[in-house]
Amino acid sequence: MVSKGSTVRIAALVLLVAFPGIAYAQPTPSAANSVASPAADAAAELPFLSPIFGDNMVLQRGKLNTLWGWSEPGDKVRVEIGEAAASGVAGPDRRWQVKIQPPAVSGPFTVRISGRATVELRNVLAGDVWLCGGQSNMGLPLRFTRNGADVAKTANYPEIRFVTIAGHPAYRPTDLAGGKWSAVSPDTAEWVSAVAFYFARKVQGEMHVPIGLVQDSMGGTPAEAWTSAEALRPLKDFDIPLAEVQRLAAAGAPEYGNFVMHWYDGNDIGLKGKWADPDLDDSKWKPVDIPGGFSELGVPETPAVAWFRKGIVLPDPLPAGRAMVRLGVIERMDTVYVNGKEVGASAWVENPRAYFLPEGVLKPGRNLIAIRVLKTRPVGGFLGKPEDLSLVLGDKTSIPLAGKWSGKLSVDARPPYALPISYENWPVMPSVLYEGMLAPIAPLSITGALWYQGEQNSPRGYQYRRILPAMIGDWRRLFGQGDFPFYIVGLPAFKPRSETPLEGDEWAESRESQAITAATVPNSCLAVTIDTGDANNIHPAEKQPVGDRLALCALANHYGQKVAFAGPAMTSVEPVPGALRIHFAHTEGGLVVKGEKLEEFSVAGEDHKWYWANARIEGDSVLVSSPLVPNPKEVRYAWQSNPAATLFNGAGLPAAPFRTDNWPGVTESARPY
């Protein structure tokens, strides 16, 4: 983009997301304070053109496109695309907005915007723009997925363009969000969202239209963070956190997007006392043993925040390569500093901590490691074995970190001390990503949205059937382009497989909420991925089937292609003597078994006790029975986090998990606040 007469300074918060084996990392409070806030926006010079627009972008074909920016009140701004032109005037708030129809599918062309400043956008295409939202599995770059590095090396798709919206939680409306548009090439493909890339590759290959991907996602985030306060209030489940966001906004607090960082600011004397400073005199701190440490500080079983410090001596010269701190599993949250610099933090209890160190943090000679730990349970703090704690140097030399440390209590948080509303140290507050990352790019003209999310909401899987439709309606109102296509990725397999049928399961209930949403919200579609996933990794490496199945949703439902887009879906259940017959739709090519046998059907009688069922295919139906349930009343399929899902159709698409009962599950009463 060539710009004359206008400049802008944009500060963005970047969260390091937990890709395989790496824990979440949170910027230091000083970094978070640099996030552009509404007050900062008002004081700063807003750009002549919104940063969502740039060289190499894709404009939406077939509809008016809205371009906007800021200039002096009364400035007449003219937008030209080829022979087409349109104008608008900057209002008292300095914002101008112009609607213009781009050429039909074509390009590249130049877009010229002129007024008190002049901007030219070069190498622009007209095609279909898809908004790609969700959490880390949507944002996971191609390079981190199965065969992704090899695919990237030959990925030369000049008509697939992508932009990644910078992470930015906001407590009040903000104006700026954007990024750099790039064409998919061997130089850029490693960093395109794998799911979005495979979706675009299939759609572009079938329809031969340019595809623009707006990657607007952030790891670990719940759906309510992407939904406006106005859309959430009618649900009545988020009154407490919304009130807290409102209070923090009024106080001009740093926009962390989570509750725990504000709690530290108000309560952690170690933070205020700069206990991570390598030059701090800790000679009067207590000697403690790590793993452990809390008993020596007088809080063996109660909530507390403690700081631990340890000096280590490293060789000169330091080995080349990237070093890492490993700390095992920690309950509830840790923050790690090396030589006074924060290098990582996580509140994800199940995830062993593994933090890569930025270049230059370590030095030959003495180095100081400081760890802040917030413990909330009697069995908390460091939960790993001594061998889990180490500093791994660039040459893979491992320096043990277990043993003697110096420790000091910062917060004795036993009741009635008020703990944070929640402990996640990434953006989880309701509405903060809607305000910081979604609303600032509206009303960008788009074809539709892709959504891969639900992991963070899974403990509240039943509630998700209310949140997700509210969010979809909210997005459609925000962009003002009708009921645009909204395609949902069903959660894949995860966690250890149960050998017995389960009465309830968080992920199964979340998948049900996704399926109900897709079945009841107009112009939506569910891409079932139950046959993909990884029992031990919430970021499964297999992403091509996910993108391909989203593309099938689009090809069949938006582009009008005659393709199978869904696997077998239960339509009705027919009682027969001693058994149940399940009828299915979407049986293109017939029902088939993928694997050795048809598995994961269970039946129950009036006693609500579930038993595995014998199942066999009969035409477009499945007959299920069990000698332990002579009079079956209800049936379930693939009703657990990691089922042995083997029912497919002849088109190679898996059957969607389902249940016929409406008995209460484990998440029906779950609420976060």
C-alpha positions as CSV (number, residue, x, y, z in Angstrom):
1,M,0.0,0.0,0.0
2,V,1.3,3.4,-1.0
3,S,0.2,6.2,1.3
4,K,0.7,10.0,1.2
5,G,0.0,12.5,3.9
6,S,-1.2,10.1,6.6
7,T,0.5,8.1,9.3
8,V,-0.7,5.9,12.1
9,R,0.8,4.2,15.1
10,I,-0.9,1.0,16.1
11,A,0.0,-0.9,19.3
12,A,-1.3,-4.5,19.4
13,L,-1.2,-7.1,22.1
14,V,0.1,-10.4,20.8
15,L,-0.6,-13.6,22.7
16,L,1.6,-16.5,22.2
17,V,-0.7,-19.4,21.8
18,A,-0.2,-23.0,22.9
19,F,0.6,-24.9,19.8
20,P,1.6,-28.6,20.4
21,G,3.7,-28.9,23.6
22,I,4.0,-25.2,24.3
23,A,2.0,-23.5,27.1
24,Y,0.2,-20.2,26.8
25,A,2.3,-17.1,27.3
26,Q,1.0,-13.8,28.5
27,P,2.8,-10.5,28.0
28,T,4.1,-8.6,31.0
29,P,1.7,-6.0,32.4
30,S,3.8,-3.2,30.8
31,A,3.3,-4.8,27.4
32,A,-0.4,-5.2,28.0
33,N,-0.6,-1.6,29.0
34,S,0.6,-0.7,25.5
35,V,-2.6,-2.0,23.9
36,A,-4.5,0.7,22.1
37,S,-7.4,1.7,24.3
38,P,-10.3,4.0,23.4
39,A,-8.6,6.8,25.2
40,A,-5.4,6.2,23.2
41,D,-7.4,6.0,20.0
42,A,-9.0,9.4,20.7
43,A,-5.6,10.9,21.4
44,A,-3.8,9.3,18.5
45,E,-4.1,10.2,14.8
46,L,-6.5,7.7,13.3
47,P,-5.4,6.6,9.8
48,F,-6.9,7.9,6.6
49,L,-7.8,4.3,5.7
50,S,-8.7,1.5,8.1
51,P,-5.8,-1.0,8.4
52,I,-8.1,-3.9,7.4
53,F,-7.6,-2.7,3.8
54,G,-4.2,-3.1,2.1
55,D,-2.2,-4.2,-0.9
56,N,-2.9,-7.8,-2.1
57,M,-6.4,-7.9,-0.5
58,V,-9.6,-9.4,-1.9
59,L,-12.7,-7.3,-2.2
60,Q,-16.0,-9.1,-2.1
61,R,-17.5,-9.7,-5.5
62,G,-21.1,-9.2,-6.3
63,K,-22.1,-6.7,-3.7
64,L,-21.3,-3.2,-2.6
65,N,-18.1,-3.0,-0.6
66,T,-17.7,-0.5,2.3
67,L,-14.4,1.2,2.7
68,W,-13.8,3.6,5.6
69,G,-11.2,5.7,7.4
70,W,-10.7,9.0,9.1
71,S,-10.0,12.5,7.9
72,E,-10.9,16.1,8.7
73,P,-14.6,16.8,9.2
74,G,-16.1,17.7,5.9
75,D,-13.4,16.2,3.8
76,K,-14.8,14.7,0.6
77,V,-13.2,11.2,0.0
78,R,-13.3,9.6,-3.4
79,V,-12.8,5.9,-4.1
80,E,-11.9,4.7,-7.6
81,I,-11.7,1.1,-8.8
82,G,-11.1,1.1,-12.6
83,E,-13.9,3.2,-14.1
84,A,-16.1,2.9,-11.1
85,A,-16.0,5.7,-8.5
86,A,-18.0,6.7,-5.4
87,S,-17.6,9.4,-2.8
88,G,-18.3,10.1,0.9
89,V,-17.8,12.9,3.4
90,A,-16.0,12.7,6.8
91,G,-18.5,13.5,9.6
92,P,-18.0,15.4,12.8
93,D,-16.4,12.2,14.3
94,R,-13.9,12.4,11.4
95,R,-15.0,9.0,10.1
96,W,-15.8,8.7,6.3
97,Q,-17.4,5.7,4.7
98,V,-17.8,4.9,1.0
99,K,-19.8,2.1,-0.7
100,I,-18.6,1.0,-4.1
101,Q,-19.2,-2.0,-6.4
102,P,-15.9,-3.7,-7.4
103,P,-15.6,-5.3,-10.9
104,A,-16.8,-8.8,-11.4
105,V,-14.3,-11.5,-10.6
106,S,-11.1,-10.0,-12.0
107,G,-7.9,-8.4,-11.2
108,P,-5.4,-7.6,-10.2
109,F,-6.4,-3.9,-10.1
110,T,-5.6,-0.7,-8.1
111,V,-7.9,1.0,-5.7
112,R,-7.3,4.7,-5.3
113,I,-8.7,6.6,-2.3
114,S,-8.2,10.3,-2.3
115,G,-9.2,13.3,-0.1
116,R,-6.9,15.2,2.2
117,A,-4.6,12.2,1.9
118,T,-4.2,9.7,-1.0
119,V,-3.8,6.0,-0.7
120,E,-3.4,3.4,-3.4
121,L,-4.1,-0.3,-2.8
122,R,-2.3,-2.4,-5.4
123,N,-2.6,-6.0,-6.6
124,V,-6.2,-6.2,-5.4
125,L,-8.6,-9.0,-6.6
126,A,-12.4,-9.3,-6.5
127,G,-13.6,-12.7,-5.2
128,D,-15.1,-14.2,-2.1
129,V,-14.0,-13.1,1.4
130,W,-14.5,-15.5,4.3
131,L,-14.2,-14.5,8.0
132,C,-12.3,-17.3,9.9
133,G,-13.0,-17.1,13.6
134,G,-12.5,-19.2,16.7
135,Q,-9.7,-20.3,19.0
136,S,-6.3,-21.8,18.4
137,N,-7.4,-24.7,16.2
138,M,-8.6,-22.1,13.7
139,G,-5.5,-20.0,14.0
140,L,-3.1,-23.0,13.9
141,P,-0.6,-22.2,11.1
142,L,0.0,-24.7,8.3
143,R,3.6,-25.3,9.4
144,F,2.4,-26.9,12.7
145,T,0.1,-29.5,11.1
146,R,0.5,-32.9,9.4
147,N,2.6,-32.5,6.3
148,G,2.1,-28.8,6.5
149,A,5.7,-27.8,6.1
150,D,5.9,-29.9,2.9
151,V,2.6,-28.5,1.6
152,A,3.8,-24.9,2.2
153,K,7.0,-25.4,0.2
154,T,4.9,-25.9,-3.0
155,A,1.9,-23.7,-2.1
156,N,1.7,-21.3,-5.0
157,Y,-1.9,-20.0,-5.0
158,P,-1.8,-16.3,-6.1
159,E,-5.6,-16.1,-6.0
160,I,-5.8,-17.1,-2.3
161,R,-5.1,-14.2,0.0
162,F,-5.1,-14.0,3.8
163,V,-4.8,-11.4,6.5
164,T,-4.3,-12.1,10.2
165,I,-6.0,-9.7,12.6
166,A,-3.7,-8.8,15.5
167,G,-4.8,-10.0,18.9
168,H,-6.4,-7.1,20.9
169,P,-8.9,-7.4,23.8
170,A,-10.8,-4.2,24.4
171,Y,-13.1,-3.1,27.1
172,R,-14.9,-0.4,25.1
173,P,-15.5,0.2,21.4
174,T,-12.2,0.7,19.5
175,D,-11.5,1.7,16.0
176,L,-8.5,-0.1,14.7
177,A,-7.9,-3.7,13.8
178,G,-6.1,-5.1,10.8
179,G,-3.0,-6.7,9.4
180,K,-1.0,-7.4,6.3
181,W,-2.6,-9.1,3.4
182,S,-0.5,-11.7,1.6
183,A,-0.9,-14.1,-1.3
184,V,-0.4,-17.7,-0.4
185,S,3.1,-18.7,-1.7
186,P,6.0,-20.8,-0.5
187,D,7.3,-17.7,1.3
188,T,4.0,-17.1,3.2
189,A,2.1,-20.4,3.4
190,E,3.7,-21.6,6.6
191,W,1.7,-19.0,8.5
192,V,-1.7,-19.2,6.9
193,S,-4.3,-20.9,9.1
194,A,-4.2,-24.6,8.0
195,V,-8.0,-25.0,8.3
196,A,-8.6,-21.8,6.3
197,F,-6.0,-22.7,3.7
198,Y,-7.5,-26.2,3.0
199,F,-10.9,-24.7,2.8
200,A,-9.8,-22.0,0.3
201,R,-7.8,-24.4,-1.8
202,K,-10.7,-26.7,-2.3
203,V,-13.3,-23.9,-3.0
204,Q,-10.9,-22.0,-5.2
205,G,-10.0,-25.1,-7.1
206,E,-13.7,-25.9,-7.7
207,M,-15.1,-22.4,-8.3
208,H,-12.1,-20.7,-9.8
209,V,-12.7,-17.4,-7.9
210,P,-10.2,-15.6,-5.8
211,I,-10.6,-16.3,-2.1
212,G,-9.8,-13.9,0.7
213,L,-9.3,-15.2,4.3
214,V,-9.7,-12.9,7.2
215,Q,-8.1,-14.8,10.1
216,D,-9.7,-13.5,13.2
217,S,-9.1,-16.0,16.0
218,M,-7.2,-16.3,19.3
219,G,-6.2,-19.4,21.4
220,G,-8.2,-20.5,24.4
221,T,-11.0,-18.0,24.0
222,P,-14.7,-18.7,24.7
223,A,-17.5,-17.8,22.3
224,E,-18.8,-15.1,24.7
225,A,-15.5,-13.2,24.3
226,W,-16.5,-12.8,20.6
227,T,-20.0,-11.7,21.3
228,S,-21.2,-8.2,22.2
229,A,-22.5,-7.3,25.7
230,E,-25.8,-6.3,24.1
231,A,-26.2,-9.8,22.7
232,L,-25.1,-11.5,25.9
233,R,-27.3,-9.7,28.4
234,P,-30.5,-11.4,27.4
235,L,-28.9,-14.7,28.3
236,K,-28.6,-13.6,31.9
237,D,-25.5,-15.8,32.4
238,F,-22.9,-13.1,32.1
239,D,-24.1,-10.3,34.2
240,I,-21.3,-10.6,36.8
241,P,-18.4,-10.5,34.3
242,L,-20.0,-7.9,32.1
243,A,-20.3,-5.7,35.1
244,E,-16.6,-6.2,36.0
245,V,-15.6,-5.4,32.4
246,Q,-17.7,-2.2,32.6
247,R,-16.0,-1.3,36.0
248,L,-12.5,-1.8,34.6
249,A,-13.3,0.2,31.5
250,A,-14.5,3.1,33.6
251,A,-11.4,2.9,35.7
252,G,-9.1,3.0,32.6
253,A,-7.6,-0.4,33.6
254,P,-5.1,-2.2,31.3
255,E,-7.0,-4.2,28.7
256,Y,-5.7,-7.7,29.6
257,G,-8.9,-9.3,28.6
258,N,-8.9,-11.6,31.6
259,F,-9.6,-11.3,35.3
260,V,-6.5,-12.8,36.9
261,M,-4.1,-10.2,35.7
262,H,-6.2,-7.4,37.3
263,W,-6.3,-9.5,40.5
264,Y,-2.5,-9.7,40.5
265,D,-2.3,-5.9,40.0
266,G,-4.4,-5.3,43.1
267,N,-3.1,-8.0,45.4
268,D,0.4,-9.3,44.5
269,I,2.9,-7.5,46.7
270,G,5.6,-9.4,44.8
271,L,4.6,-7.8,41.6
272,K,4.6,-4.4,43.2
273,G,7.9,-5.1,45.0
274,K,9.6,-6.3,41.7
275,W,10.5,-9.7,43.1
276,A,11.5,-10.9,39.6
277,D,14.4,-8.3,39.6
278,P,17.7,-10.3,39.4
279,D,19.3,-7.7,41.7
280,L,16.8,-8.1,44.5
281,D,18.3,-9.1,47.8
282,D,16.5,-12.3,48.7
283,S,18.9,-13.4,51.4
284,K,16.1,-13.3,54.0
285,W,13.8,-15.4,51.9
286,K,13.0,-18.9,53.2
287,P,14.9,-21.9,51.7
288,V,12.3,-24.2,50.1
289,D,12.3,-27.4,48.1
290,I,10.8,-27.4,44.6
291,P,8.6,-29.3,43.7
292,G,6.8,-28.2,46.9
293,G,7.6,-24.9,48.6
294,F,4.2,-23.9,50.0
295,S,4.4,-25.9,53.2
296,E,7.6,-24.1,54.2
297,L,5.8,-20.8,53.6
298,G,3.0,-21.7,55.9
299,V,0.2,-22.3,53.3
300,P,0.4,-26.1,52.6
301,E,-3.3,-26.5,51.7
302,T,-4.8,-23.1,51.3
303,P,-5.0,-20.7,48.3
304,A,-1.9,-18.5,48.1
305,V,0.5,-16.7,45.8
306,A,4.2,-17.4,46.4
307,W,7.4,-16.4,44.6
308,F,10.4,-18.6,44.2
309,R,13.9,-17.6,43.1
310,K,16.9,-19.6,42.0
311,G,20.3,-18.6,40.6
312,I,22.1,-20.8,38.1
313,V,25.5,-20.4,36.5
314,L,25.8,-21.0,32.8
315,P,28.9,-21.6,30.7
316,D,30.8,-19.1,28.5
317,P,30.1,-19.2,25.7
318,L,26.5,-20.2,25.8
319,P,25.5,-23.1,23.5
320,A,23.9,-21.9,20.2
321,G,20.2,-22.5,19.7
322,R,17.0,-21.8,21.5
323,A,16.7,-22.5,25.2
324,M,13.6,-23.6,27.1
325,V,12.3,-23.7,30.6
326,R,10.3,-26.9,31.6
327,L,8.4,-27.0,34.8
328,G,5.9,-29.8,34.5
329,V,2.3,-29.4,35.4
330,I,1.4,-26.6,37.8
331,E,-1.8,-25.8,39.6
332,R,-3.2,-23.2,39.1
333,M,-1.1,-20.5,37.4
334,D,2.6,-19.8,37.0
335,T,4.5,-16.8,35.7
336,V,8.1,-17.3,34.8
337,Y,10.8,-14.6,34.7
338,V,14.4,-15.1,33.6
339,N,16.9,-12.3,34.5
340,G,13.9,-10.0,35.1
341,K,12.1,-10.7,31.8
342,E,8.8,-12.5,31.7
343,V,9.2,-15.5,29.4
344,G,5.9,-17.4,29.9
345,A,2.8,-17.9,31.9
346,S,-0.1,-20.3,31.9
347,A,-3.3,-21.2,33.8
348,W,-3.9,-24.3,31.8
349,V,-3.5,-26.8,34.6
350,E,-3.4,-30.0,32.4
351,N,-0.6,-28.6,30.2
352,P,3.0,-29.2,31.2
353,R,4.8,-25.9,31.1
354,A,7.4,-25.5,28.4
355,Y,8.5,-21.9,27.6
356,F,11.0,-21.0,24.9
357,L,13.3,-18.3,25.9
358,P,13.7,-15.2,23.7
359,E,17.2,-14.7,22.2
360,G,19.5,-12.8,24.6
361,V,17.6,-13.5,27.8
362,L,20.3,-16.0,29.1
363,K,23.9,-14.9,29.6
364,P,27.1,-16.6,30.5
365,G,27.7,-16.7,34.3
366,R,25.0,-16.1,36.9
367,N,21.3,-16.1,35.8
368,L,18.2,-15.6,38.0
369,I,15.0,-17.6,37.5
370,A,11.9,-16.3,39.3
371,I,8.6,-18.1,39.3
372,R,5.3,-16.8,40.7
373,V,2.7,-19.5,41.5
374,L,-0.9,-19.0,42.3
375,K,-2.2,-22.1,44.1
376,T,-5.9,-22.7,44.6
377,R,-6.2,-26.3,45.8
378,P,-4.9,-28.3,48.7
379,V,-2.9,-30.4,46.3
380,G,-1.6,-27.5,44.1
381,G,1.5,-25.7,43.0
382,F,4.2,-27.9,41.3
383,L,2.5,-31.2,40.5
384,G,5.3,-32.8,38.4
385,K,8.2,-35.0,39.4
386,P,11.6,-33.5,40.1
387,E,12.9,-34.6,36.7
388,D,10.1,-32.6,35.0
389,L,11.8,-29.3,36.0
390,S,14.8,-28.2,33.9
391,L,16.5,-25.5,31.8
392,V,17.2,-27.0,28.4
393,L,20.0,-25.1,26.6
394,G,20.3,-24.7,22.8
395,D,22.5,-27.8,22.5
396,K,19.9,-29.9,24.5
397,T,22.0,-29.8,27.6
398,S,19.5,-30.2,30.5
399,I,20.2,-28.3,33.8
400,P,18.0,-29.6,36.7
401,L,15.9,-27.0,38.4
402,A,14.4,-29.2,41.1
403,G,15.9,-28.8,44.6
404,K,16.7,-25.8,46.7
405,W,15.1,-22.4,45.9
406,S,14.4,-19.3,47.9
407,G,10.7,-18.6,48.5
408,K,8.4,-15.9,49.9
409,L,4.7,-15.6,50.4
410,S,3.0,-12.8,48.5
411,V,-0.7,-13.4,49.1
412,D,-2.3,-15.5,51.8
413,A,-5.6,-16.0,49.8
414,R,-7.5,-18.3,52.2
415,P,-11.2,-17.6,52.6
416,P,-12.8,-15.1,53.0
417,Y,-10.1,-13.5,50.7
418,A,-11.7,-12.9,47.3
419,L,-10.0,-14.8,44.5
420,P,-10.3,-13.8,40.8
421,I,-13.5,-14.5,38.9
422,S,-11.5,-16.9,36.7
423,Y,-7.8,-17.9,36.3
424,E,-7.2,-18.0,32.6
425,N,-4.4,-15.5,31.6
426,W,-5.6,-15.1,28.0
427,P,-8.7,-13.2,26.9
428,V,-11.8,-14.9,28.3
429,M,-13.8,-11.9,29.4
430,P,-17.2,-11.6,27.6
431,S,-17.3,-9.1,24.7
432,V,-13.6,-8.1,24.8
433,L,-12.6,-9.7,21.5
434,Y,-15.8,-8.6,19.8
435,E,-14.8,-5.0,20.7
436,G,-11.1,-5.4,20.0
437,M,-10.9,-7.7,17.0
438,L,-14.3,-8.0,15.3
439,A,-16.3,-4.8,15.5
440,P,-13.3,-2.7,14.2
441,I,-13.3,-4.7,10.9
442,A,-17.1,-4.3,10.3
443,P,-18.8,-3.7,7.9
444,L,-16.2,-5.3,5.8
445,S,-18.0,-7.0,2.9
446,I,-17.8,-10.8,3.2
447,T,-19.3,-14.0,1.8
448,G,-19.6,-15.8,5.1
449,A,-17.9,-17.1,8.2
450,L,-16.1,-20.2,9.3
451,W,-16.0,-21.0,13.0
452,Y,-13.7,-23.5,14.8
453,Q,-14.3,-23.1,18.5
454,G,-15.9,-24.9,21.4
455,E,-13.0,-26.4,23.4
456,Q,-13.0,-23.5,25.9
457,N,-16.8,-23.7,26.3
458,S,-16.9,-27.5,26.6
459,P,-17.3,-27.5,30.5
460,R,-20.5,-25.6,29.7
461,G,-21.4,-27.6,26.6
462,Y,-25.2,-27.4,27.2
463,Q,-25.1,-23.6,27.7
464,Y,-23.2,-23.4,24.3
465,R,-26.5,-24.1,22.4
466,R,-27.6,-20.7,23.7
467,I,-24.4,-18.8,23.3
468,L,-23.5,-19.8,19.8
469,P,-26.8,-18.8,18.1
470,A,-26.7,-15.5,20.0
471,M,-23.1,-14.9,18.7
472,I,-24.1,-15.8,15.1
473,G,-27.0,-13.4,15.2
474,D,-24.7,-10.8,16.7
475,W,-22.2,-11.1,13.9
476,R,-24.8,-10.9,11.2
477,R,-26.2,-7.7,12.8
478,L,-22.8,-6.3,13.0
479,F,-21.8,-6.8,9.4
480,G,-25.3,-5.9,8.1
481,Q,-25.2,-8.3,5.2
482,G,-28.1,-10.6,6.0
483,D,-28.0,-14.2,7.1
484,F,-24.6,-14.8,5.5
485,P,-23.3,-18.4,5.5
486,F,-22.0,-19.6,8.9
487,Y,-20.2,-22.9,8.9
488,I,-19.3,-24.7,12.2
489,V,-16.5,-27.2,12.8
490,G,-17.7,-30.0,15.2
491,L,-15.2,-30.8,17.9
492,P,-12.8,-33.7,16.9
493,A,-11.8,-36.6,19.1
494,F,-9.9,-35.7,22.3
495,K,-9.0,-37.2,25.7
496,P,-8.6,-40.9,26.6
497,R,-11.3,-43.2,25.3
498,S,-13.8,-44.7,27.7
499,E,-14.3,-48.4,27.5
500,T,-17.8,-48.2,28.9
501,P,-20.7,-46.0,27.9
502,L,-20.9,-42.7,29.6
503,E,-23.9,-41.1,31.2
504,G,-22.6,-37.6,30.3
505,D,-19.5,-36.1,28.6
506,E,-18.5,-32.5,28.2
507,W,-17.3,-32.8,24.6
508,A,-20.2,-34.9,23.5
509,E,-22.7,-32.4,24.9
510,S,-20.7,-29.5,23.2
511,R,-21.0,-31.4,19.9
512,E,-24.7,-31.7,20.4
513,S,-25.0,-28.0,21.0
514,Q,-23.0,-27.4,17.8
515,A,-25.3,-29.7,15.8
516,I,-28.5,-28.1,17.3
517,T,-27.2,-24.7,16.3
518,A,-26.4,-25.9,12.7
519,A,-29.8,-27.5,12.4
520,T,-31.8,-24.5,13.7
521,V,-29.9,-21.3,12.7
522,P,-30.7,-20.4,9.0
523,N,-27.9,-20.7,6.5
524,S,-25.5,-22.7,8.7
525,C,-23.8,-26.0,8.3
526,L,-21.9,-28.4,10.5
527,A,-18.6,-30.0,9.4
528,V,-18.3,-33.2,11.4
529,T,-14.7,-34.1,12.4
530,I,-15.4,-36.9,14.9
531,D,-13.0,-39.2,13.0
532,T,-10.1,-36.8,13.4
533,G,-8.3,-35.6,16.5
534,D,-5.7,-36.7,19.0
535,A,-6.4,-38.2,22.4
536,N,-3.4,-36.4,23.9
537,N,-3.3,-33.1,22.0
538,I,-6.0,-30.5,21.9
539,H,-4.4,-29.2,18.8
540,P,-4.7,-32.2,16.4
541,A,-2.3,-32.2,13.5
542,E,-4.8,-33.4,10.9
543,K,-6.4,-30.3,9.5
544,Q,-7.0,-31.1,5.8
545,P,-10.2,-33.0,6.5
546,V,-11.5,-30.1,8.5
547,G,-10.9,-27.5,5.8
548,D,-12.2,-29.8,3.1
549,R,-15.4,-30.5,4.9
550,L,-16.0,-26.8,5.5
551,A,-15.5,-26.4,1.8
552,L,-18.1,-29.1,1.1
553,C,-20.6,-27.1,3.2
554,A,-19.8,-24.0,1.1
555,L,-19.8,-25.8,-2.3
556,A,-23.2,-27.5,-1.6
557,N,-25.0,-24.8,0.3
558,H,-23.6,-21.5,-1.0
559,Y,-22.2,-22.3,-4.4
560,G,-24.9,-24.7,-5.5
561,Q,-22.7,-27.6,-6.4
562,K,-24.1,-31.2,-6.4
563,V,-21.8,-32.6,-3.8
564,A,-22.2,-34.6,-0.6
565,F,-21.5,-32.3,2.3
566,A,-22.6,-34.2,5.4
567,G,-22.3,-37.7,6.7
568,P,-25.1,-39.9,7.9
569,A,-27.5,-38.0,10.2
570,M,-30.1,-39.7,12.4
571,T,-33.7,-38.8,11.3
572,S,-35.9,-41.2,13.3
573,V,-35.8,-44.3,15.5
574,E,-38.2,-47.1,15.1
575,P,-38.9,-49.6,17.9
576,V,-38.8,-53.2,16.8
577,P,-39.0,-56.3,19.1
578,G,-35.9,-56.3,21.3
579,A,-34.1,-53.7,19.2
580,L,-34.2,-50.2,17.8
581,R,-33.9,-49.3,14.1
582,I,-32.2,-46.0,13.4
583,H,-33.0,-44.3,10.1
584,F,-30.5,-41.9,8.5
585,A,-30.4,-39.1,6.0
586,H,-27.3,-38.1,4.0
587,T,-26.5,-41.7,3.1
588,E,-25.0,-40.9,-0.3
589,G,-23.3,-44.1,-1.6
590,G,-24.9,-46.1,1.2
591,L,-24.0,-46.6,4.9
592,V,-20.5,-48.1,5.3
593,V,-18.2,-49.2,8.1
594,K,-14.8,-47.7,8.3
595,G,-12.7,-50.1,10.3
596,E,-13.2,-53.7,11.5
597,K,-16.7,-53.3,12.9
598,L,-19.6,-51.0,13.6
599,E,-18.9,-49.5,17.0
600,E,-19.9,-46.9,19.6
601,F,-23.7,-47.5,19.7
602,S,-25.2,-47.9,23.1
603,V,-28.7,-48.5,24.3
604,A,-30.6,-48.0,27.6
605,G,-34.0,-49.0,29.0
606,E,-36.2,-47.4,31.5
607,D,-33.5,-47.7,34.2
608,H,-31.3,-45.1,32.3
609,K,-28.4,-47.5,32.3
610,W,-26.3,-47.6,29.2
611,Y,-24.8,-50.7,27.6
612,W,-22.8,-51.2,24.4
613,A,-25.1,-52.4,21.6
614,N,-24.6,-54.8,18.8
615,A,-25.1,-52.9,15.5
616,R,-25.5,-53.9,11.9
617,I,-26.3,-51.9,8.7
618,E,-29.6,-52.7,6.9
619,G,-30.0,-50.5,3.9
620,D,-30.1,-46.9,5.0
621,S,-30.7,-47.9,8.6
622,V,-28.8,-49.4,11.5
623,L,-30.3,-52.0,13.8
624,V,-29.1,-52.0,17.4
625,S,-29.7,-54.3,20.3
626,S,-28.1,-55.7,23.5
627,P,-28.9,-58.9,25.4
628,L,-28.5,-56.7,28.6
629,V,-31.3,-54.4,27.5
630,P,-34.3,-56.6,26.4
631,N,-36.6,-53.6,25.9
632,P,-34.3,-50.7,24.7
633,K,-35.9,-47.2,24.8
634,E,-33.0,-44.9,23.8
635,V,-29.9,-45.1,21.7
636,R,-26.7,-43.0,21.5
637,Y,-23.9,-43.0,19.0
638,A,-20.3,-41.7,19.5
639,W,-21.3,-40.2,22.9
640,Q,-18.0,-39.5,24.4
641,S,-15.0,-37.2,23.9
642,N,-13.0,-39.7,21.9
643,P,-15.3,-42.3,20.4
644,A,-14.5,-45.2,18.0
645,A,-16.7,-43.6,15.3
646,T,-16.8,-46.0,12.4
647,L,-20.1,-45.2,10.6
648,F,-19.7,-43.4,7.3
649,N,-21.5,-42.9,4.1
650,G,-20.2,-43.9,0.7
651,A,-18.9,-40.4,0.1
652,G,-16.4,-40.9,2.9
653,L,-18.1,-38.6,5.4
654,P,-18.6,-39.6,9.1
655,A,-21.9,-39.9,10.8
656,A,-22.6,-37.1,13.3
657,P,-22.8,-38.2,17.0
658,F,-26.3,-38.2,18.3
659,R,-28.6,-39.3,21.1
660,T,-32.3,-39.9,21.2
661,D,-32.8,-39.3,25.0
662,N,-33.1,-35.9,26.7
663,W,-31.7,-37.0,30.0
664,P,-29.7,-34.4,31.9
665,G,-26.0,-34.4,31.1
666,V,-22.9,-33.3,33.1
667,T,-22.9,-29.8,31.8
668,E,-26.6,-28.9,31.9
669,S,-26.3,-26.9,35.1
670,A,-22.7,-25.7,34.6
671,R,-22.2,-21.9,34.7
672,P,-18.9,-20.1,34.9
673,Y,-20.0,-17.4,37.3
